[in-house]
Amino acid sequence: GRLGAPTQGIVVSFALRAAELAHEMNAVEVSNILWGLSRVNFVHHNLVDQLMARLTSKEVEVSPKEAAMALYALARLGVGDEDVYNSLSDVMIARIDETSA
């Protein structure tokens, strides 16, 4: 990846803490973290799994913008989960009037 050893340690610490808090996050926080991980090309499977579960839970309202951002990030990270992709795509389709390029 693009991270050097000292910076990677910080990202690992962040990922571990974010995984602890994932169950409390809203859709903006989840999509922002996924986007940030994708920018530094860092996959922390436990965290990504928890964030995907949170985004697709009934407890969180996801906007088309957040769905698009999460889909983009997951694709960049090489995470392929058909159920998550379908769920987030459904958000965008159901609220197509709010979806912009």
C-alpha positions in Angstrom: 0.0 0.0 0.0 0.9 3.6 0.1 1.4 3.7 3.9 4.8 3.5 5.5 5.4 1.4 8.6 4.9 4.2 11.2 1.7 5.5 9.5 0.3 2.0 9.1 0.5 1.5 12.9 -1.8 4.5 13.3 -4.3 3.2 10.8 -4.3 -0.2 12.5 -5.0 1.5 15.9 -7.8 3.5 14.3 -9.3 0.4 12.6 -9.3 -1.5 15.9 -11.0 1.4 17.7 -13.5 2.0 14.9 -14.4 -1.7 15.0 -15.3 -1.3 18.6 -17.6 1.6 17.9 -19.1 0.4 14.6 -22.3 -0.7 16.2 -23.0 2.9 17.2 -22.1 4.7 14.0 -24.5 6.4 11.6 -24.3 6.0 7.8 -22.2 9.1 7.3 -19.6 7.9 9.7 -19.6 4.4 8.2 -19.3 5.6 4.6 -16.6 8.1 5.6 -14.5 5.5 7.3 -14.9 3.1 4.3 -13.8 6.0 1.9 -10.8 6.8 4.1 -9.7 3.2 4.2 -10.0 3.0 0.4 -7.9 6.2 0.0 -5.0 4.6 1.8 -5.7 1.1 0.4 -6.0 -0.5 3.8 -8.4 -3.4 4.3 -9.1 -4.4 7.9 -11.5 -7.3 7.3 -13.1 -7.3 10.8 -13.8 -3.6 10.6 -15.0 -3.7 7.0 -17.4 -6.6 7.8 -18.8 -4.7 10.8 -19.2 -1.5 8.7 -21.0 -3.4 6.0 -23.3 -5.0 8.5 -24.1 -1.6 10.0 -24.9 0.0 6.7 -27.3 -2.8 5.8 -29.0 -3.0 9.2 -32.5 -1.7 9.6 -31.1 0.5 12.4 -29.4 2.9 10.1 -30.9 5.2 7.4 -28.6 5.4 4.4 -28.9 8.2 1.9 -28.1 7.6 -1.8 -24.9 9.7 -1.3 -23.7 7.5 1.5 -24.6 4.4 -0.4 -22.7 5.6 -3.5 -19.7 6.5 -1.4 -19.6 3.1 0.4 -20.0 1.2 -2.9 -17.1 3.2 -4.4 -14.9 2.5 -1.3 -15.8 -1.2 -1.2 -15.0 -1.6 -4.9 -11.6 0.2 -4.4 -10.8 -2.1 -1.5 -11.7 -5.1 -3.6 -14.4 -6.2 -1.2 -17.1 -8.0 -3.1 -20.2 -8.8 -1.2 -23.2 -9.2 -3.5 -25.7 -8.8 -0.7 -24.2 -5.5 0.4 -23.9 -4.2 -3.1 -27.5 -5.1 -3.8 -28.7 -3.5 -0.6 -26.8 -0.3 -1.2 -27.8 -0.2 -4.9 -31.5 -0.6 -3.8 -31.1 2.5 -1.6 -29.9 4.5 -4.7 -32.7 3.1 -6.9 -35.5 3.7 -4.4 -34.4 7.3 -3.9 -33.3 8.0 -7.4 -34.5 11.6 -7.2 -31.8 12.3 -4.5 -29.1 10.5 -6.4 -26.6 12.6 -8.3 -23.4 11.9 -10.2 
